[in-house]
Amino acid sequence: MAWEEFRLGKSGKPEVQLFVRTLEDSLFALHTALKRQTYQHGNYEAFWVNDPKRRHIHKAPVVDRVVHHILYTYLYDLFDPTFIHDSYSCRLGKGTHKGVERLVFFTRKVSQNYTRTCWALQFDIRRFFARADHKTLKLLLRRKIQDENILWLLDEVIDSFHSEMGYGKGIPLGNLTSQVFANIYLHELDHFMKHTLKVHWYIRYADDGVVVSSSRTLLEKLIEPIEDFLHTRLALTLHPRKVTIRKLSWGIDFLGYIVLPHYMLPRTKTKKRLVRRLKKQIELASFEQSWASYCGYLSHSSSFRLRERLKNDLWLIGGING
């Protein structure tokens, strides 16, 4: 049930506790509104977070987030089997670590076990979540969905938000549905990369893409057709300052790690942020859980010395016992 899935880990939040007080009546009213197509999405609560980039989050009311869970499950089951293997954002069995491991595999193959030169083209789509076009997203959904009731509800959710880029633009960071909407939208780019440009060594995580090749010239020639496709088909653009071509021996910065021949390292900014957060959390009950999580992050890279240094520093200020 969507409500049970939604409430996992959120039972202590004030807005969820308030909803629970009238749970039966609220869910019945929601069911009636959906059945009669009188449902209207509520207003968003907007706030900023730093994780580490500054992001504008829009949180929907509890009843609407229950609707998002219903739609997310439906859309994920319908669309996920159609996505390419090397799309790693917000998918079961994927994630950042799997994405980085796949990049390591690609670089090893292209460089023939690090005996040949290997290059990587990296690109970032400029402000994807603010610029995603509602009309384009609706057309993509209608390619695979014929149920008019579901399409009506999807339209209601999509049209509940308009970014500062203008009417009919944007999907909100904070909606569960936005995760699957992003993958549906950018699957068009994945399809173009794999089947039109015939790119073999390609990975996408959300709005970040990387292509690995032994030829820098080949990678340079990909930039213009990618930019053209994004502009003409998806109403998007590449971020001009985030299109780079780097040699593997220089290090490829991807999903929080620096990938190099034979090993990878945690990103310097990530290491500094990790230390700051751990020191802040020492007095909190969640410290041990956070420490375990960060050790898990570091375990994927060549970071033994960093982990030992962190242990020593945190032991001195009382963070780790024994």
Backbone torsions as a table, in degrees:
resi	resn	phi	psi	omega
1	MET	NA	137.9	-175.8
2	ALA	-58.7	-38.3	-179.2
3	TRP	-63.6	-44.3	-179.4
4	GLU	-63.9	-39.2	178.2
5	GLU	-66.7	-41.6	-178.4
6	PHE	-64.0	-42.3	-171.0
7	ARG	-76.2	-12.5	180.0
8	LEU	-56.0	121.3	178.6
9	GLY	78.2	2.0	-177.1
10	LYS	-120.0	3.8	-173.1
11	SER	-60.0	-24.9	-178.3
12	GLY	-86.7	-5.1	-178.0
13	LYS	-77.1	137.7	-175.5
14	PRO	-56.0	-42.2	-177.0
15	GLU	-67.9	-30.6	178.0
16	VAL	-73.7	-42.0	178.5
17	GLN	-61.7	-38.0	178.0
18	LEU	-65.4	-40.6	179.3
19	PHE	-65.0	-37.0	-178.2
20	VAL	-63.4	-30.7	-178.5
21	ARG	-58.7	-32.0	178.9
22	THR	-122.7	36.1	-171.2
23	LEU	-54.3	-53.8	-175.2
24	GLU	-61.0	-46.8	179.8
25	ASP	-64.6	-39.6	-178.1
26	SER	-66.3	-43.2	-179.8
27	LEU	-70.0	-36.4	177.1
28	PHE	-65.3	-42.2	178.7
29	ALA	-63.9	-38.7	177.3
30	LEU	-64.2	-45.5	178.6
31	HIS	-57.9	-43.9	180.0
32	THR	-64.4	-44.1	-179.3
33	ALA	-63.9	-38.8	177.9
34	LEU	-68.2	-41.5	-178.8
35	LYS	-65.2	-40.2	-178.2
36	ARG	-88.6	-3.0	-176.3
37	GLN	57.4	40.6	173.8
38	THR	-106.0	0.0	-179.8
39	TYR	-62.7	134.8	173.8
40	GLN	-130.5	130.8	-178.9
41	HIS	-67.0	139.6	-179.9
42	GLY	-79.4	179.2	179.5
43	ASN	-78.9	153.0	-179.3
44	TYR	-91.2	149.0	168.6
45	GLU	-96.5	120.1	-176.1
46	ALA	-101.4	139.2	175.1
47	PHE	-158.1	166.7	-178.2
48	TRP	-107.7	144.3	172.5
49	VAL	-132.2	158.1	175.5
50	ASN	-120.0	112.4	-172.9
51	ASP	-142.2	47.8	-4.8
52	PRO	-85.9	-18.7	179.5
53	LYS	-69.9	147.5	177.7
54	ARG	-73.3	122.4	-176.5
55	ARG	-128.3	143.0	179.0
56	HIS	-95.3	111.3	-176.7
57	ILE	-100.0	140.6	175.5
58	HIS	-123.3	115.6	-176.7
59	LYS	-103.4	126.9	180.0
60	ALA	-82.5	159.5	173.5
61	PRO	-60.7	158.7	-175.5
62	VAL	-55.1	-46.5	-176.6
63	VAL	-60.9	-35.7	179.1
64	ASP	-73.1	-32.8	177.7
65	ARG	-69.4	-27.1	172.4
66	VAL	-65.2	-42.6	176.7
67	VAL	-61.0	-41.4	179.0
68	HIS	-59.6	-38.7	178.9
69	HIS	-64.2	-40.6	177.5
70	ILE	-59.8	-49.0	-177.4
71	LEU	-68.4	-39.5	-178.9
72	TYR	-59.7	-48.2	-179.4
73	THR	-59.6	-44.2	-179.7
74	TYR	-62.9	-48.8	-176.6
75	LEU	-68.4	-40.4	-179.0
76	TYR	-61.6	-47.9	-179.0
77	ASP	-63.3	-33.3	-177.5
78	LEU	-78.8	-43.1	-170.7
79	PHE	-97.5	-31.3	-172.7
80	ASP	-56.4	-39.4	178.6
81	PRO	-62.6	-17.4	-179.1
82	THR	-89.0	-12.8	-176.4
83	PHE	-75.1	155.1	177.9
84	ILE	-67.9	157.6	-178.9
85	HIS	-60.5	-38.7	-171.5
86	ASP	-95.5	37.0	166.7
87	SER	-106.3	119.9	-165.2
88	TYR	-115.7	-1.3	-176.0
89	SER	-89.6	129.7	172.4
90	CYS	55.2	45.8	177.0
91	ARG	-133.4	142.1	179.9
92	LEU	-61.4	133.2	179.0
93	GLY	79.2	6.0	-179.7
94	LYS	-113.5	-133.0	178.5
95	GLY	103.6	179.9	-173.7
96	THR	-65.5	-43.9	-177.4
97	HIS	-63.8	-41.8	177.7
98	LYS	-64.1	-38.2	178.7
99	GLY	-63.9	-42.9	179.0
100	VAL	-67.8	-41.4	177.6
101	GLU	-59.3	-38.0	179.2
102	ARG	-67.9	-38.5	176.6
103	LEU	-63.1	-41.0	176.9
104	VAL	-59.7	-44.2	178.2
105	PHE	-60.5	-44.9	179.7
106	PHE	-61.1	-47.1	-177.3
107	THR	-65.1	-35.6	178.6
108	ARG	-66.7	-40.1	179.0
109	LYS	-66.6	-49.8	-176.3
110	VAL	-65.0	-37.8	-178.9
111	SER	-84.1	1.0	-178.0
112	GLN	52.6	62.5	-179.1
113	ASN	58.4	43.0	173.0
114	TYR	65.5	30.1	177.0
115	THR	-104.6	-10.3	-179.9
116	ARG	-126.0	161.5	178.7
117	THR	-67.5	138.3	-179.4
118	CYS	-133.6	134.4	-178.6
119	TRP	-120.5	156.4	176.3
120	ALA	-136.0	126.3	170.8
121	LEU	-91.9	125.1	176.0
122	GLN	-119.3	139.2	178.7
123	PHE	-143.2	155.6	-178.3
124	ASP	-131.6	133.0	178.8
125	ILE	-82.0	128.2	-173.4
126	ARG	-69.4	117.1	174.7
127	ARG	45.6	54.8	-176.2
128	PHE	-54.6	-50.5	-173.2
129	PHE	-66.3	-28.2	177.7
130	ALA	-82.1	-25.9	-173.1
131	ARG	-102.5	-12.8	-178.6
132	ALA	-51.5	132.4	-172.4
133	ASP	-91.8	124.7	-177.7
134	HIS	-59.8	-44.7	-177.2
135	LYS	-61.1	-43.1	179.4
136	THR	-64.2	-44.8	179.9
137	LEU	-61.7	-43.1	179.6
138	LYS	-63.0	-39.4	178.3
139	LEU	-64.3	-40.8	179.0
140	LEU	-64.7	-39.2	177.9
141	LEU	-65.8	-38.3	-178.0
142	ARG	-72.3	-15.7	174.8
143	ARG	-64.0	-30.9	-172.8
144	LYS	-116.2	-16.5	-176.3
145	ILE	-113.9	127.1	178.2
146	GLN	-109.3	-15.6	-176.8
147	ASP	-68.2	114.0	-175.9
148	GLU	-66.0	-31.2	178.8
149	ASN	-65.7	-42.5	178.5
150	ILE	-68.3	-41.3	179.3
151	LEU	-63.0	-38.1	176.9
152	TRP	-60.4	-44.4	-178.2
153	LEU	-68.1	-40.8	177.3
154	LEU	-61.2	-43.0	177.8
155	ASP	-60.7	-40.4	179.9
156	GLU	-62.1	-42.4	179.7
157	VAL	-69.5	-45.2	-179.6
158	ILE	-61.6	-44.3	-177.0
159	ASP	-78.9	-0.3	178.9
160	SER	-75.8	-8.8	-175.6
161	PHE	-138.9	136.0	173.5
162	HIS	-135.1	126.1	-177.2
163	SER	-80.0	178.1	177.9
164	GLU	-67.7	-8.6	177.7
165	MET	-75.7	-12.7	176.2
166	GLY	132.2	169.8	179.6
167	TYR	-63.9	135.5	179.9
168	GLY	80.2	16.2	178.8
169	LYS	-124.8	140.7	169.8
170	GLY	100.7	143.5	168.1
171	ILE	-126.6	135.1	-168.2
172	PRO	-77.6	132.7	168.1
173	LEU	-67.2	122.0	-177.1
174	GLY	129.3	-27.9	176.6
175	ASN	-81.1	133.3	174.0
176	LEU	-60.0	-39.3	-179.5
177	THR	-62.9	-26.5	-178.4
178	SER	-61.6	-30.5	179.3
179	GLN	-63.7	-47.4	-179.1
180	VAL	-76.7	-32.3	174.1
181	PHE	-58.3	-43.2	-179.0
182	ALA	-61.8	-42.6	179.9
183	ASN	-68.9	-36.1	176.7
184	ILE	-65.4	-44.4	-178.5
185	TYR	-64.3	-48.6	-174.3
186	LEU	-85.3	-6.1	170.7
187	HIS	-61.3	-27.7	176.5
188	GLU	-62.1	-40.2	175.6
189	LEU	-65.6	-43.5	179.1
190	ASP	-57.8	-44.6	-180.0
191	HIS	-62.8	-41.9	178.4
192	PHE	-63.0	-44.3	-179.2
193	MET	-62.6	-44.3	-173.8
194	LYS	-80.2	-39.3	-170.0
195	HIS	-104.6	-23.8	176.9
196	THR	-98.1	-51.5	178.9
197	LEU	-81.7	-11.4	178.1
198	LYS	57.7	40.0	178.7
199	VAL	-83.8	123.8	-176.5
200	HIS	-88.6	-48.3	-173.1
201	TRP	-95.4	76.2	-173.8
202	TYR	-129.8	135.1	178.2
203	ILE	-132.7	140.0	171.2
204	ARG	-128.7	136.4	171.0
205	TYR	-128.1	109.2	-175.7
206	ALA	55.2	-122.5	-176.6
207	ASP	-99.2	16.9	175.5
208	ASP	-108.5	133.6	178.7
209	GLY	-127.6	151.9	176.1
210	VAL	-141.6	137.1	176.7
211	VAL	-124.9	132.1	-178.5
212	VAL	-109.4	138.2	-179.5
213	SER	-156.8	158.2	173.8
214	SER	-83.3	-8.4	-176.1
215	SER	-116.8	116.2	174.9
216	ARG	-65.1	-38.0	-179.3
217	THR	-60.0	-43.0	178.6
218	LEU	-60.4	-43.4	-179.6
219	LEU	-64.8	-39.4	178.1
220	GLU	-61.2	-36.1	-178.4
221	LYS	-73.7	-15.9	179.9
222	LEU	-78.9	-25.9	-170.8
223	ILE	-60.6	-47.3	-177.0
224	GLU	-63.9	-48.4	178.5
225	PRO	-64.3	-32.6	175.9
226	ILE	-64.3	-48.2	179.0
227	GLU	-59.3	-43.1	-178.9
228	ASP	-65.5	-42.3	179.5
229	PHE	-63.7	-46.1	179.7
230	LEU	-59.0	-41.7	-177.0
231	HIS	-70.8	-47.5	-172.5
232	THR	-82.1	-31.1	-174.6
233	ARG	-103.5	-28.8	-173.4
234	LEU	-122.9	2.8	179.2
235	ALA	56.6	39.9	-178.9
236	LEU	-129.1	169.9	175.9
237	THR	-140.2	158.4	172.0
238	LEU	-76.6	149.1	174.0
239	HIS	-76.0	117.2	-172.9
240	PRO	-60.5	-27.8	-178.2
241	ARG	-93.0	0.0	-177.1
242	LYS	-122.6	29.7	171.5
243	VAL	-110.6	111.7	-175.6
244	THR	-134.0	153.8	171.7
245	ILE	-125.5	120.0	-176.2
246	ARG	-128.5	147.8	173.9
247	LYS	-80.7	142.9	-178.6
248	LEU	-55.6	-38.6	-177.9
249	SER	-65.9	-17.6	176.7
250	TRP	-83.6	-18.8	-175.6
251	GLY	99.3	130.8	178.2
252	ILE	-108.6	115.6	-176.9
253	ASP	-86.6	109.3	-174.5
254	PHE	-147.0	122.5	173.6
255	LEU	55.3	41.0	174.2
256	GLY	90.7	0.5	-179.9
257	TYR	-128.5	156.8	172.0
258	ILE	-107.0	113.3	-179.0
259	VAL	-89.9	126.0	-179.6
260	LEU	-131.0	166.9	175.9
261	PRO	-58.6	129.3	175.3
262	HIS	77.3	-16.9	-177.8
263	TYR	-160.8	172.4	172.9
264	MET	-141.0	157.0	-175.3
265	LEU	-124.5	154.2	172.3
266	PRO	-68.2	144.7	177.0
267	ARG	-61.7	139.6	-177.2
268	THR	-57.5	-45.1	179.6
269	LYS	-61.4	-37.9	180.0
270	THR	-66.7	-40.5	178.8
271	LYS	-61.1	-45.2	-179.1
272	LYS	-64.4	-41.3	179.7
273	ARG	-66.1	-38.0	179.1
274	LEU	-60.3	-46.9	-179.1
275	VAL	-63.0	-44.4	-179.8
276	ARG	-60.5	-45.5	-177.8
277	ARG	-65.8	-42.3	-179.1
278	LEU	-63.1	-40.9	-179.8
279	LYS	-65.0	-35.4	178.3
280	LYS	-69.5	-29.9	-172.9
281	GLN	-92.1	-0.5	-175.5
282	ILE	-56.0	-38.2	-178.3
283	GLU	-83.0	-4.8	-175.4
284	LEU	-93.6	155.0	179.2
285	ALA	-67.3	-21.3	-176.5
286	SER	-85.3	4.5	-173.6
287	PHE	-59.5	-49.2	-176.7
288	GLU	-59.0	-40.3	178.5
289	GLN	-64.8	-42.0	179.2
290	SER	-64.8	-42.5	179.2
291	TRP	-60.9	-43.1	178.5
292	ALA	-62.4	-39.9	179.8
293	SER	-64.5	-43.7	-178.9
294	TYR	-69.9	-35.1	175.2
295	CYS	-63.7	-36.1	176.1
296	GLY	-62.9	-42.3	177.6
297	TYR	-61.1	-46.7	-177.0
298	LEU	-69.5	-27.2	-177.2
299	SER	-65.2	-17.7	179.9
300	HIS	-83.7	-1.3	-177.4
301	SER	-132.1	174.3	177.4
302	SER	-83.0	84.5	-169.5
303	SER	-137.3	28.9	-177.6
304	PHE	-58.4	-45.2	-178.0
305	ARG	-63.6	-39.8	179.1
306	LEU	-64.0	-43.9	-179.6
307	ARG	-62.6	-41.7	179.1
308	GLU	-66.5	-38.8	178.1
309	ARG	-64.7	-42.0	177.9
310	LEU	-61.9	-43.3	178.9
311	LYS	-58.5	-45.2	-178.6
312	ASN	-65.1	-45.1	-179.5
313	ASP	-63.0	-44.4	-177.5
314	LEU	-72.4	-31.5	175.8
315	TRP	-63.9	-40.4	-178.4
316	LEU	-63.7	-31.6	-178.9
317	ILE	-103.6	14.5	170.2
318	GLY	89.2	16.2	-176.1
319	GLY	-85.7	-30.7	-175.4
320	ILE	-125.9	131.2	179.6
321	ASN	-98.0	128.7	176.0
322	GLY	79.6	NA	NA
